[in-house]
Amino acid sequence: MEEGFRGPIVRARLEDYYGTLRTTLFAFVGLAAIISFAPDGSPVMIVPLVIAVSAFGILAGNAALDDVEALREDMDDEMAGSAFGKMVSARNMTALKATSSGLVGLTGLAQLWAVFA
């Protein structure tokens, strides 16, 4: 892949990832407010929202990071040999995906627990 195409695609996919996390966190904040002020007996409508936000955050976030990882592996030899290329190649994408998914999932579980507590 030509470097002229690769750079803008990487930036766009990273922005998609950041946008996904931003949207997920704002949705969790909104759900936390709803959970705090909702009358008792309303978990039927809140639980699917918590599950949907969690699934969106995990699936969309991982898809964007998978694309970034694939684009990272498509670096040409010249770019991979540069200091920037070495730094990008050294990043542990698996740990980033696991941490991101884990935190979104734990936040969703915490909200589910708050609904039923």
C-alpha positions, 0 to 999 in steps of 0.5 A: 500500500502506498504511504500516501494512502496509508497515513490518512487511513490510519488517522481516520481509523484512529479518529473512529476509535477515539470517536467510539470511545467518546460516544461510549463514555458519554452514553455511560454517563447518561445511563448513570444519570438515568440509573440514579434518577430512575424510579424503581422497577425500570430496569427492563428499559435500562438493561438493554441500553447498557448492553447495547452501549457496551457491545457498541464500545467493544465491537466498534472499538476493536474493529477500528483497532484491528484495522489500525493493526492491519495497516501497521503491518502493511508498512513498507521496509523504509517506513518500518526501519525508521524510528517512528516505524519501530516505535509503532511496531513495538506497540502491543495492540493486543493489550490495548484491545484487551484493556479497552474492551475490558474497561468498557465491559467492566463499566457496563457490568458496573452499571448493570449491577447498579440497576439491580442493586 
